[in-house]
Every structure is written in structure tokens, then in C-alpha cells.
Amino acid sequence: MGITEDLADDLAQQVIKYIEASDDEIAISEIVKVLGATSQTAEEAFLTALRVRRANIAARALLLKKVKKLNETRLPAPK
């Protein structure tokens, strides 16, 4: 990736960690406002990285839930 995407992705990772710890979703709009005021390119790259990472987190959580459910429905192996 280029420097814009690298920086945006790093920021997105940090914001996700912060939100997971604080439940402060407003932080996203505040950060987007700062980025948008200085660089539309950085703003778009950040929002893309954030959406991709959050979608991946949600998809992995769903997959884990499905795997757990599958494991619960399987019969134990014969002894």
C-alpha cells in the first residue's frame, strides 16, 4: 500500500481499539472531521480502512459463532 493507505489503516486500527475500550463511537466523526478539513484523500482512506476492518471483525465473529454452534450439534466421537 501507499503511504496514505498505510497511515489511514494504522489510524483505523488505533481507533477500533479505542472504541472497543471506550464505546466512544463519536470519536470516529471527530477524527473524520479533522481528516476532512486537512485532506479529503486521508479521510476517504481512513473511512475505507475502518469499514473494511470492522466488516472483517463482524464476519469473523459470525464465523466463530457458527463454528461453535456446529461443534455443539455434533455427536461425541465413539469411544
N, C-alpha and C positions, 0 to 999 in steps of 0.2 A: 504494500500500500504506500501511498504518498504521505508526505508529512501531515497534510490536512486530515486525512483519514486516520492516521496513527494517533494524532493528538486528540481528535474527536472520540475515537474509540477508547483511549485511555481515560478521558474525562467521563465518558458514559459509564465505564466500569466503576469509577470512583463514585459517581452519582448513584448508581444502583446500590452499591454497598452502603452509602449514606442513607438512602431511602429505606433499605431493609432494616437498618438500625434505628431509624427515627420515625418512620411512617410520614415523613415530610414531603408529600408529593408536590407541594408548592415550589420546592426547590427547583424542579425542572423548569417551570415557567420563568422563574427568576434568572436562571442560567441562560435559558434561551433568549431572554430579553437582552442580557449583556452581550451574548454572542451576536445576535441580530443587529445590535447597534454598532458593532465593530466589523463584523464580517458575515455576510449572508452565506458565503460558502462554508464557513466554520459552523454556522447554525444548522445548515442542512446536513452536513456530515455528522454532527452530533446527534441530531434527531434520528437520522438513519441508523447510526450505531446503537442508539438507545432502543429503538424499536426492534432491531434485529436481535439484540441481546435479550431483551425482555420476552420476545416471542420464543426464543430458544429456551429460556428458563421455563416458561409456561409449557412448552412442548415436552421438555424433559420431565417436568413434574407429572404431566399427564401420562407419559410413558411409564414412569415409575409406579404410578397408581395402578395402571393396567397390568403391569408385571406382578405386582403384589396380589392383585385380585386373581390373576391366573394361577399363581402359586398356591393361593388359599383354596382354589377349587380342585386342584389336582389331588388325586388319591395318594396316600403314602405308598412308597415302594414296598413290595412284599419282602418279608424277612426270611 
